[in-house]
Amino acid sequence: MQKFKNVLLLGSILAVCSLSGCASTANNPNLPQGQAAYGVIPPTVPVPTAYPVRPRDKLTLRVFNEPEISQNELRVDDVGMIQVPLIGAMKAQGRSVDELSTEIAMGLGSRYLKDPKVAVSVMEAAPSFVSVEGEVERPGVYEINGRTTLLAALARAESPTITAKLDEIVVFRTINDQRMAARFNIKEIRSGLTPDPMILDGDVVMVGYSRSKGLWQDLLKTAPIFNAFALIAVR
């Protein structure tokens, strides 16, 4: 009777597989993967020699002997602009504090002050975030600090689920206003066969769904029903 039940369960698995194809989530064949993926999302990101100002940073502005122009808190808005007294709007995003100090000094010196001494500094850097979606235990937006990798980002979301397709981890990144994406195999990264790519502010990590794993989990949940039918048949 046990053999009969096993055959019955196996037959049910094969029948459902034939209908669903036991396939994984369809993926974009044009996405770079393998070594090509690291050309889009590199394993290392050079540390900039000077901190580039980012939107939502908080800066301080000091103009020597000019307290009315100095600012204890100069916010960078969402489009990367700051409002400087007497000068007005100025682009700050992507520039160093030394570059900003020089430009502000030139602007003030050309019209208002003689040889102004200006110093801009970062009072509080804006937080960095990564979005982790798809087959993870806790999808969401997570703050990242320092140099975060793909494995660390997945760990923040409490790792992939049992139905995750581990060779279909897609990282989306905006590069020069262009949306880019690359596909990674987390099994190879975990085993050290391929590098763990760096994750940057604004990245989106999408973990694919494996239909075959999902099907198997569904069948495991329904296995007691097969047993119940078998017991009824025996009685």
C-alpha positions, 0 to 999 in steps of 0.5 A: 500500500505504501508503494501505491501511495508513493506512485500516486504522489509521484504521478500527481507531481508529474501531472502538475509538472506537465501542466506548469512545465516545472519552469522557473520565472521567465527571465530577460535573456538580454540581461548580462550575466556571468562575467558580463554582469560585473561589467554593469555592477562591478565587484569593487567600487573605487573610493573617491578621493573627495566626498561627492555631495549628494541630495539630502546632505546637510552642509555648513557654510562658513564665511570668515567675519560674515555671520549673516552669510554663514549658514549652520545648516545648508540643506541639499535638496532632492535635485542636488541644489543649495541656496546660498545667501546673496548668490542663490541656487547652486548645484552641489550634487557630485561636487566636493566641498572644496569645489563648492567653497571655491565657487562660493568665494568667487561668487561673493568676491565678484560682487559683494566681498573683497577676498572672502574666505569660505569653507564648506563642510559636510555636517551630516551625510544623507543615508543610503538605501537599497530596495530588496524585493521578490523572494526574500523573507522580508522585502523592503527598503533598507538603509545601508552604511559604508561599503555594502555587498549583495550578500549583505543586502540580502541578509538585511532582508533576512535572506532568500525564501525557500522558493527563491531562484538563486541563480536569478538575482537581478540588481538594478542601478541608474548609471548616468540617468540610464537604468541598467540591470545585471543578473547574478548567481547567489549560489556561486557567490556564496561558494566563492566562485564569483565575486560579491558585487558592491551595492550602492545607494538607490540600487534595487535587488530583485530575487526571482521565483522558482516555479519548480521549488514552489510546486514542490512546496505546494505538493508537500503541503498537500501530501497529507491529503493524499494520505487521507485519501489512501487511508479512506480507500484502505478502509 
